[in-house]
Amino acid sequence: MTAEPAALTAGVGDPAGATAADGAAPPTPLEMRRAMGAFATGVTVVTGVDGGEAVGFACQAFASVSLEPPLVLFCAGRGGRTWPRIRDSGRFCVNVLGEDQVDLCGRFGSGTGRKYDGLDWDLSRWGTPALRGVLLRVHAEVSDVHAAGDHDVVIGRVLEVEAGTGQRPLIFFRGRFGVDAREPQARAAEAAGAPVLWGWGDRWG
């Protein structure tokens, strides 16, 4: 019989096995945000219509959940002003941004200003705003909402997917756009005064 390696035993030389009894404190919100910045993500804009008004917010926390049935998820801050309006309407569109759409991210990631002013967009057949020039549009209806700390995890049943342009995606990594500061979207973001450590929950919803 082969002995189990000590490295695989929780709590033995393995930080992942640490418990409250070990005196390890959980990360602060700032530490958590900085740590999770090491996980590169795409950037989306979640849009909807409430009371005849187009609304939307920038969101990094988006993922595919299931192929059968087709399900996706996104996370939205429970204190946000836009997500409750989308929830009430029951339908949303996830617009996946391309690398040249830093301006859209800034527009919908801001808590101020009228996000659709001067913006060309279309109303989808599902009654949601469809942004132009994006990589992908995912039209869905709210299926389930699960409270998780200071965010809601929103499960959406996919109604339609629309492939858009073939450009490269907009990537967010360690508080900046692009995985290399020399990349065009990173330079454009810095030139436009994009905030460091945008995202990871600060402005979603």
Order of alpha helices (4+ residues) and beta strands (2+ residues): alpha-beta-beta-beta-beta-beta-alpha-beta-alpha-beta-beta-beta-beta-beta-beta-alpha
